[in-house]
Amino acid sequence: MTKFDRRTFLKGMGATGLAASLMGSRVALGNEPEAPLRVLLVPLTHGWGRDLELGRAFTGSEFDFTIPAPLEGLEAIKDQCVFIDGARGTLWGNAHDVSYSDMFTAAVCFDEHGSDQLGTHFPEPMGPSIDHVIARHWGSQVLRVTANYASWGRRSNPSCFDDALRVQDFYFKPEDAYDGIIGPIRDGLAPPMPGRDAVRDRIFEFMKRDTDRMLRNVRGSERSKLEGYVDAFTQLGDRLRARSEIVLSLDEIPDRPVQSPNFSAQVDQYLDMVRLVFQADTHRVAVMGFGEGIDDWQWRDKNGIIQTGNPWENDFHHYVAHHGSSHEDPERARLSYEGWVRWYVEKMVAFTQRLDTIPDIGGTTLLDNTIIMLTGEVGTGNHDTRNKLHILIGGGQRLRRGRWIKAPLVDPRNRNGVFIGGQTRDGSMASSGLNYGDHLSIYHTADVLAALGRLAGVPFENGFGLPANNMSPVPLNLT
C-alpha cells in the first residue's frame, strides 16, 4: 500500500489555491511541539432532543449518571463525552430563525428578527462565529458542509460569519466539497522521493559545515547571534529526525462521491472528508450541519412494533418534530422524532469511534486531539431555548470527560439577581420580560463557546459574543 507523510500530502496540493496556507501547517512540517486541537461543530435542526417535560432527563451525579432517551446510544462513548445540561439561547421571535445566526456567535442583538444582509427571517450578529475565530487564531481554514441544514429557500442556514460579519458559505453537495477540497489532494499525490531521509540528513550536515566555517571568521556579538542560530537549527534537525511520521494511504482518501447520493451516504461522505482534513491537518475547524433528509429511520411505537420514517409522510417539521401536547397524536410523534434523533446519534458514535483508531502525534489518536460539539439552533423539537443541551466529545486530557454538568437554573419569575436578557445594537442592556414557563439556565451559549475556544487555545479573557451574554454568576469549568 502506497503511503504518504503529511508533508508529501500537502505538497500534492500545490496546484490548488490552498497551497500557501496549507504549506504553513506546523504539524505537517514537524514544527508543532504538541498535537493541535481540531474542532468540529455539529448543529442538528431541532437540537439533540432530550425533552425535560417528558421525563427525558439525566439522572445521577456528575461522574455517575444515566443518559436519557433518545441519546442513550452515546453510552458507547460515554467516557469521551461532556454533557453541558444546558445553556440558554435567544428568547424571542421564531425560535429557529433568530437562533441560527446566534448559536455560534452569541452576538445577535436583543429582540431583532431580520436584517438587510440575511433577509426578513434572520437577524445579523454583531460579532464573528466561533469557527472563524478559532481558525483565525491558528491561521487555518474552516471546512463547512451541510446535509440539508437549511430553511426558507437558502442552501444553508446563516450560522457562520467572519470579522466583517459576512455570512460564510457551506458546501451543500458532497461532490462540490470533494472537488474543492479533496480532489486536488488525491490528484496531486506523488510517492515520497527515494532516500528522502538521507537527502535531508545531507542538507543538515552541509548547513552545519557552512555555519561552522562562518563561526571561525566572526567574533563578539555577531558570533553569539550565529551560535544561537546554529543551536536552533540543530534542534529543528533533531526534531525532524526524531518525530514520529503520520502517514496517509491512498485507501484513506475517498473517491469522488456520485451525484445525488442517498442521504445516509451523503452524511458519511461529509464526515469522511472532515476526518481526512483533520488527519492531514489542512483544516483545524469544521462545521457539519444536519437537517431534515433521512426518510427511512426506524423507531418503535408504543406497542414496541418497529416503524419506518414519518408516520404522516410529509411535513416532518410540524407533524413529527413539534410533538407537543397540541399534536393530534403526541406520543406517536414523539417516538418517531426520538427515533430520528437516534439515527444521527448512531452516525456520530461511529464517527467518534473511527477517529479513536487513527494515530496522531506523540502516540495519541485523532479523537484525543479533536473536540466535537453537538448543538442546535433550538434544544428540542418543541423549541426549547431556555436550557439547550450541548455535548462535547473527545479532546483527550484537555478536559474532564465522562461528565454531566447540570447547569444551575433560575426561575423567570424570581431571578435572584441573575441577568436574563440581551443587548441592543447601541450597546444598551435589555432585560427580558419573560415571566412564565420553565426555569432558565444561568449559562448562556456564550459561556459554552468561550469555554470551547479556550480549549482550542484562544484567550477569551472577557468571554465571547456580546458582553450582555457573558454575565453568568458561576463560571463554566470544563478542565
C-alpha positions as CSV (number, residue, x, y, z in Angstrom):
1,M,0.0,0.0,0.0
2,T,1.4,3.4,-1.0
3,K,1.8,5.8,1.9
4,F,2.5,9.5,2.1
5,D,3.6,11.6,5.0
6,R,1.8,14.8,5.7
7,R,4.4,16.9,4.0
8,T,4.1,14.9,0.8
9,F,0.3,15.1,1.2
10,L,0.4,18.8,1.4
11,K,2.9,19.1,-1.5
12,G,0.3,17.4,-3.6
13,M,-2.0,20.4,-3.1
14,G,0.5,22.8,-4.7
15,A,-1.7,23.0,-7.8
16,T,-4.6,24.5,-5.8
17,G,-5.2,27.9,-4.4
18,L,-4.9,26.4,-0.9
19,A,-1.2,25.7,-1.1
20,A,0.2,28.7,0.6
21,S,-1.8,28.4,3.8
22,L,-1.6,24.6,3.9
23,M,2.2,24.5,3.5
24,G,2.4,26.5,6.7
25,S,1.0,23.6,8.6
26,R,3.3,23.3,11.6
27,V,2.2,19.7,12.2
28,A,2.9,18.6,8.7
29,L,6.3,20.3,8.8
30,G,7.2,18.8,12.2
31,N,7.3,22.1,13.9
32,E,4.3,21.6,16.3
33,P,5.5,20.9,19.9
34,E,2.3,19.1,20.7
35,A,-0.7,17.9,18.8
36,P,-3.1,20.7,17.9
37,L,-6.8,20.6,18.8
38,R,-9.3,20.3,15.9
39,V,-12.9,21.4,16.5
40,L,-16.0,20.1,14.8
41,L,-19.3,21.9,15.3
42,V,-22.4,19.7,14.6
43,P,-25.7,21.6,14.7
44,L,-28.8,19.4,14.3
45,T,-32.0,21.1,13.3
46,H,-34.4,20.9,16.3
47,G,-31.5,20.1,18.6
48,W,-30.4,16.8,20.1
49,G,-33.8,16.2,21.6
50,R,-33.9,15.4,25.4
51,D,-37.3,16.7,26.5
52,L,-37.4,17.5,30.2
53,E,-41.1,17.9,30.1
54,L,-41.5,14.3,29.0
55,G,-39.2,12.9,31.7
56,R,-36.2,12.7,29.3
57,A,-33.7,14.0,31.9
58,F,-30.3,13.0,33.0
59,T,-30.2,11.3,36.4
60,G,-27.4,10.6,38.8
61,S,-24.3,12.6,39.8
62,E,-21.5,14.4,37.9
63,F,-19.5,11.3,37.1
64,D,-22.1,8.6,37.7
65,F,-25.1,9.3,35.6
66,T,-27.6,7.8,33.1
67,I,-28.1,9.3,29.6
68,P,-31.8,9.7,28.7
69,A,-33.6,8.8,25.6
70,P,-33.1,9.5,22.7
71,L,-29.4,9.9,23.4
72,E,-28.7,6.6,25.1
73,G,-26.7,5.4,22.1
74,L,-24.0,7.8,23.4
75,E,-23.4,5.3,26.2
76,A,-21.0,3.5,23.8
77,I,-18.7,6.6,24.0
78,K,-19.8,8.0,27.4
79,D,-16.2,8.1,28.7
80,Q,-15.4,10.6,25.8
81,C,-18.4,12.9,26.5
82,V,-19.1,16.0,28.5
83,F,-22.8,16.8,28.7
84,I,-23.5,20.5,29.4
85,D,-27.1,20.4,30.6
86,G,-27.8,23.2,29.4
87,A,-27.4,26.8,28.2
88,R,-29.9,29.3,27.1
89,G,-30.1,31.0,23.7
90,T,-32.4,33.6,22.2
91,L,-35.7,34.1,24.0
92,W,-37.8,35.9,21.4
93,G,-39.3,35.6,18.0
94,N,-39.3,32.4,15.9
95,A,-37.1,30.2,17.9
96,H,-35.4,28.6,14.8
97,D,-34.9,31.7,12.7
98,V,-33.5,34.1,15.2
99,S,-31.2,31.5,16.6
100,Y,-29.4,30.3,13.5
101,S,-27.1,33.3,13.5
102,D,-26.7,33.4,17.3
103,M,-25.8,29.8,18.1
104,F,-22.2,30.2,17.1
105,T,-21.8,33.9,17.6
106,A,-23.7,34.7,20.8
107,A,-23.9,38.1,19.2
108,V,-27.5,38.7,17.9
109,C,-29.0,41.8,19.4
110,F,-32.0,41.6,21.7
111,D,-35.4,41.3,20.0
112,E,-34.0,41.6,16.4
113,H,-35.8,39.4,13.9
114,G,-34.3,40.1,10.4
115,S,-31.6,42.1,8.6
116,D,-30.7,43.6,5.3
117,Q,-27.9,41.1,4.6
118,L,-29.9,38.0,5.6
119,G,-33.5,38.9,4.9
120,T,-36.7,39.0,6.8
121,H,-36.2,35.9,8.9
122,F,-32.6,36.1,10.0
123,P,-31.0,38.8,12.2
124,E,-27.4,39.8,11.6
125,P,-25.0,39.3,14.5
126,M,-22.6,41.9,15.8
127,G,-19.6,39.6,16.0
128,P,-18.0,36.6,14.2
129,S,-18.7,33.0,14.8
130,I,-16.6,30.7,16.9
131,D,-15.4,28.6,14.0
132,H,-14.0,31.7,12.3
133,V,-12.3,32.9,15.4
134,I,-10.6,29.6,16.3
135,A,-9.4,29.2,12.7
136,R,-8.1,32.7,12.5
137,H,-6.2,32.2,15.8
138,W,-4.4,29.1,14.3
139,G,-4.0,30.6,10.8
140,S,-6.1,27.7,9.5
141,Q,-9.2,27.1,7.4
142,V,-12.8,26.0,8.1
143,L,-14.5,23.3,6.2
144,R,-18.2,24.0,6.2
145,V,-20.7,21.4,4.8
146,T,-24.4,21.0,5.2
147,A,-26.6,18.0,4.8
148,N,-30.0,19.8,4.4
149,Y,-29.3,22.1,7.3
150,A,-31.2,24.9,5.5
151,S,-34.5,26.8,5.6
152,W,-36.5,29.5,3.8
153,G,-35.0,28.6,0.4
154,R,-31.4,29.1,1.4
155,R,-28.8,26.4,0.7
156,S,-27.6,26.6,4.2
157,N,-28.7,28.4,7.4
158,P,-26.8,31.6,8.1
159,S,-24.8,30.4,11.1
160,C,-21.1,31.3,10.4
161,F,-19.7,34.8,10.0
162,D,-16.3,36.4,9.5
163,D,-14.9,39.5,11.2
164,A,-16.7,41.7,8.6
165,L,-20.0,39.9,9.6
166,R,-20.3,38.4,6.1
167,V,-22.2,35.1,6.2
168,Q,-19.9,32.2,5.2
169,D,-20.9,29.7,2.6
170,F,-21.3,26.0,3.1
171,Y,-20.8,23.2,0.6
172,F,-24.2,21.7,0.1
173,K,-23.3,18.8,-2.2
174,P,-20.6,16.2,-1.4
175,E,-19.3,16.3,-4.9
176,D,-18.7,20.0,-4.7
177,A,-16.9,19.7,-1.4
178,Y,-14.8,16.9,-2.8
179,D,-13.9,18.9,-5.9
180,G,-12.9,21.9,-3.8
181,I,-11.0,20.2,-1.1
182,I,-10.2,16.5,-1.6
183,G,-9.9,16.0,-5.4
184,P,-6.8,18.2,-5.8
185,I,-5.2,16.3,-2.9
186,R,-5.7,12.9,-4.5
187,D,-4.7,14.0,-8.0
188,G,-1.6,15.8,-6.8
189,L,-0.2,13.0,-4.6
190,A,3.2,11.5,-5.5
191,P,5.2,8.9,-3.7
192,P,8.0,10.1,-1.4
193,M,11.3,10.6,-3.1
194,P,13.7,7.6,-2.6
195,G,16.3,8.2,0.0
196,R,14.5,11.3,1.3
197,D,15.8,10.8,4.9
198,A,19.4,10.6,3.6
199,V,18.9,13.7,1.5
200,R,17.5,15.6,4.5
201,D,20.5,14.5,6.6
202,R,22.9,15.6,4.0
203,I,21.2,19.0,3.9
204,F,21.6,19.5,7.7
205,E,25.2,18.3,7.5
206,F,26.0,20.8,4.8
207,M,24.4,23.6,6.7
208,K,26.3,22.7,9.8
209,R,29.6,22.7,8.0
210,D,28.8,26.1,6.4
211,T,27.9,27.7,9.7
212,D,31.0,26.2,11.4
213,R,33.0,27.9,8.6
214,M,31.3,31.2,9.3
215,L,31.8,30.8,13.1
216,R,35.6,30.7,12.6
217,N,35.5,34.1,11.0
218,V,33.4,36.1,13.4
219,R,33.8,37.4,17.0
220,G,31.8,39.1,19.7
221,S,28.0,39.7,19.4
222,E,27.8,38.5,15.8
223,R,29.3,35.2,16.9
224,S,26.7,34.9,19.7
225,K,23.9,35.5,17.2
226,L,25.3,32.9,14.8
227,E,25.7,30.4,17.6
228,G,22.1,30.9,18.6
229,Y,21.1,30.3,15.0
230,V,23.1,27.1,14.9
231,D,21.5,25.8,18.1
232,A,18.0,26.5,16.8
233,F,18.8,24.8,13.5
234,T,20.3,21.8,15.2
235,Q,17.2,21.4,17.4
236,L,15.0,21.6,14.4
237,G,17.0,18.9,12.7
238,D,16.9,16.7,15.8
239,R,13.1,17.1,16.0
240,L,12.6,16.3,12.3
241,R,14.8,13.2,12.6
242,A,13.1,12.0,15.9
243,R,9.5,12.8,15.3
244,S,7.1,10.0,14.5
245,E,5.7,10.3,11.0
246,I,2.0,10.4,10.4
247,V,1.3,8.6,7.2
248,L,-1.7,8.6,4.9
249,S,-2.5,5.9,2.3
250,L,-4.5,6.3,-0.9
251,D,-7.0,4.0,0.7
252,E,-7.7,6.7,3.2
253,I,-8.5,9.3,0.6
254,P,-12.1,8.7,-0.6
255,D,-13.2,8.5,-4.2
256,R,-15.3,11.3,-5.6
257,P,-18.9,10.9,-4.5
258,V,-21.6,10.1,-7.0
259,Q,-24.1,12.8,-7.8
260,S,-27.3,12.8,-5.7
261,P,-26.3,10.1,-3.2
262,N,-28.9,8.9,-0.7
263,F,-28.9,11.0,2.4
264,S,-27.1,8.4,4.6
265,A,-24.3,8.2,2.1
266,Q,-24.1,11.9,1.9
267,V,-23.6,12.2,5.6
268,D,-21.0,9.5,5.6
269,Q,-19.1,11.2,2.7
270,Y,-19.1,14.6,4.5
271,L,-17.8,13.0,7.8
272,D,-15.1,11.2,5.9
273,M,-13.9,14.5,4.4
274,V,-13.8,16.0,7.9
275,R,-11.8,13.0,9.1
276,L,-9.3,13.5,6.2
277,V,-8.7,17.2,6.5
278,F,-8.3,16.8,10.3
279,Q,-5.9,13.9,9.9
280,A,-3.8,15.8,7.4
281,D,-4.1,19.0,9.5
282,T,-5.1,21.0,6.4
283,H,-8.1,22.4,8.4
284,R,-8.4,22.7,12.2
285,V,-12.1,23.6,12.3
286,A,-15.2,22.2,10.5
287,V,-18.9,22.7,10.7
288,M,-21.2,19.8,9.7
289,G,-24.9,20.8,9.6
290,F,-27.5,18.1,9.9
291,G,-31.0,18.8,8.6
292,E,-34.2,17.0,7.6
293,G,-33.2,14.5,5.0
294,I,-33.4,10.9,6.2
295,D,-36.8,9.3,5.4
296,D,-36.3,5.7,6.4
297,W,-35.2,5.8,10.0
298,Q,-36.6,3.1,12.3
299,W,-38.4,3.6,15.6
300,R,-40.7,1.6,17.8
301,D,-44.3,2.6,18.5
302,K,-46.0,2.4,21.9
303,N,-46.6,-1.3,21.4
304,G,-42.9,-2.0,20.6
305,I,-43.6,-2.6,16.9
306,I,-40.8,-1.3,14.5
307,Q,-42.0,1.5,12.3
308,T,-40.1,3.3,9.5
309,G,-40.0,7.0,8.8
310,N,-42.6,9.7,9.2
311,P,-46.0,8.3,10.0
312,W,-47.6,11.4,8.5
313,E,-45.5,11.0,5.3
314,N,-44.8,14.7,4.9
315,D,-44.1,18.0,6.9
316,F,-41.7,16.4,9.3
317,H,-41.1,19.8,10.9
318,H,-44.7,20.3,12.2
319,Y,-46.0,16.7,12.4
320,V,-43.0,14.9,13.9
321,A,-40.5,17.4,15.4
322,H,-43.2,19.5,17.0
323,H,-44.6,16.7,19.1
324,G,-46.1,18.8,21.9
325,S,-49.4,18.4,23.7
326,S,-51.4,20.2,21.0
327,H,-50.4,17.5,18.5
328,E,-53.1,15.1,17.2
329,D,-51.1,12.1,18.4
330,P,-48.2,13.5,20.6
331,E,-46.9,10.1,21.8
332,R,-46.6,8.7,18.2
333,A,-44.9,11.9,17.0
334,R,-42.5,11.9,20.0
335,L,-41.5,8.3,19.4
336,S,-40.9,8.9,15.7
337,Y,-38.9,12.0,16.5
338,E,-36.7,10.3,19.0
339,G,-36.0,7.5,16.5
340,W,-34.9,10.3,14.1
341,V,-32.5,11.7,16.6
342,R,-31.2,8.2,17.4
343,W,-30.2,7.9,13.7
344,Y,-27.9,10.9,14.0
345,V,-26.6,9.7,17.3
346,E,-25.5,6.4,15.6
347,K,-23.7,8.4,12.9
348,M,-21.8,10.4,15.4
349,V,-20.9,7.4,17.6
350,A,-19.5,5.6,14.6
351,F,-17.5,8.7,13.5
352,T,-16.1,9.1,17.0
353,Q,-15.0,5.5,17.2
354,R,-13.3,5.9,13.8
355,L,-11.3,8.9,15.0
356,D,-10.2,6.9,18.0
357,T,-8.5,4.4,15.7
358,I,-6.4,6.9,13.8
359,P,-2.9,7.6,15.1
360,D,-1.9,11.2,15.7
361,I,1.2,12.9,17.0
362,G,3.0,11.6,20.1
363,G,1.1,8.3,20.4
364,T,-2.3,10.0,20.7
365,T,-5.3,9.4,18.5
366,L,-7.1,11.9,16.3
367,L,-10.0,11.8,18.7
368,D,-7.7,12.8,21.6
369,N,-7.0,15.9,19.5
370,T,-10.5,16.7,18.3
371,I,-13.5,18.1,20.2
372,I,-16.8,17.6,18.6
373,M,-19.7,19.8,19.8
374,L,-23.2,18.6,19.2
375,T,-25.7,21.5,19.4
376,G,-28.6,23.1,17.6
377,E,-30.4,26.3,17.0
378,V,-33.0,25.1,19.5
379,G,-32.7,22.3,22.1
380,T,-35.7,20.1,21.2
381,G,-38.5,19.8,18.6
382,N,-40.6,21.9,20.9
383,H,-38.4,24.9,20.6
384,D,-36.5,24.9,23.9
385,T,-34.1,27.7,24.0
386,R,-34.1,28.1,27.8
387,N,-31.9,25.2,28.6
388,K,-30.3,23.7,25.5
389,L,-28.1,20.6,25.8
390,H,-24.6,20.9,24.4
391,I,-22.4,17.7,24.1
392,L,-18.7,17.8,23.8
393,I,-16.9,14.6,22.6
394,G,-13.2,13.9,22.6
395,G,-10.4,16.2,23.5
396,G,-8.2,13.8,25.4
397,Q,-6.7,15.2,28.6
398,R,-7.7,18.8,27.8
399,L,-10.9,18.4,29.7
400,R,-12.6,16.1,32.2
401,R,-14.7,13.6,30.2
402,G,-17.3,11.1,31.2
403,R,-19.1,14.1,32.9
404,W,-22.5,15.5,33.3
405,I,-22.6,19.2,34.1
406,K,-26.0,20.1,35.4
407,A,-26.5,23.8,34.9
408,P,-27.9,25.8,37.8
409,L,-31.3,27.1,36.9
410,V,-33.2,30.4,37.6
411,D,-36.9,30.9,37.8
412,P,-38.0,33.5,35.2
413,R,-40.4,35.0,37.9
414,N,-37.7,35.3,40.6
415,R,-34.2,35.7,39.1
416,N,-32.3,36.4,42.3
417,G,-30.1,38.9,40.6
418,V,-29.2,36.8,37.6
419,F,-29.4,38.9,34.4
420,I,-31.6,37.4,31.8
421,G,-31.8,39.4,28.6
422,G,-29.6,40.8,25.9
423,Q,-28.0,43.8,24.4
424,T,-29.3,46.3,21.8
425,R,-27.3,47.5,18.8
426,D,-26.3,50.7,20.6
427,G,-24.8,48.7,23.5
428,S,-27.6,49.1,26.0
429,M,-28.6,46.3,28.3
430,A,-32.1,44.9,27.7
431,S,-33.7,42.7,30.4
432,S,-36.1,40.1,29.1
433,G,-39.7,40.5,30.2
434,L,-40.1,36.7,30.3
435,N,-42.0,35.9,33.5
436,Y,-43.6,32.5,32.9
437,G,-42.8,28.9,32.0
438,D,-39.8,26.6,32.7
439,H,-36.7,27.6,34.5
440,L,-33.7,29.0,32.6
441,S,-30.1,28.0,32.7
442,I,-27.8,30.6,34.3
443,Y,-25.3,29.8,31.5
444,H,-25.7,31.3,28.1
445,T,-24.5,29.8,24.8
446,A,-21.7,32.4,25.0
447,D,-20.3,30.6,28.1
448,V,-20.1,27.3,26.2
449,L,-18.5,28.9,23.1
450,A,-16.0,30.8,25.2
451,A,-15.0,27.6,27.1
452,L,-14.6,25.7,23.8
453,G,-12.5,28.5,22.4
454,R,-10.2,28.5,25.4
455,L,-9.7,24.7,25.0
456,A,-8.6,25.5,21.4
457,G,-6.1,28.0,22.7
458,V,-8.0,31.3,22.1
459,P,-7.5,33.5,25.2
460,F,-11.1,34.7,25.7
461,E,-10.4,36.9,28.8
462,N,-13.7,38.7,28.6
463,G,-15.9,35.9,27.2
464,F,-17.3,35.6,23.7
465,G,-20.0,37.4,21.9
466,L,-21.9,40.3,23.3
467,P,-21.0,41.5,26.8
468,A,-24.6,41.0,28.0
469,N,-24.3,37.3,27.2
470,N,-21.3,36.9,29.5
471,M,-22.8,37.6,32.9
472,S,-23.2,34.2,34.4
473,P,-22.5,34.3,38.1
474,V,-21.0,30.9,38.1
475,P,-18.1,30.1,35.6
476,L,-18.4,27.1,33.3
477,N,-15.4,25.0,34.1
478,L,-14.5,22.1,31.7
479,T,-10.9,21.4,32.8
